[in-house]
Amino acid sequence: MQYDQSLMRLDKLVADIGGADSGIRSEGRCGLLLEHLQAARRDLLGSMPGEYGLSLQQAEESLSCISDKNDRNEIKKALRTLIDLKSPNHRRSVA
């Protein structure tokens, strides 16, 4: 269940930023952020938890491209939720 929710949240973030996981290099102001989100999605699908966590952190570090403070905070909140969901302590408490 958590896997599906994380995947849906990533898909929504990618769509909200204006991209799709097409496998091509992203362009535009938030291209790097979009690339990190797409990498996180691939890492999640590929069952690579270490890489997934790193991609989420890198996406969070790339939020400065979003000029609207409210939008940036909403995306940061969504990323923090995904990062918290992948943490080992959360998995133990859910189990």
Helices and strands as residue ranges (DSSP letters): H 2-17, H 31-45, H 49-61, G 63-65, H 69-86, H 88-94
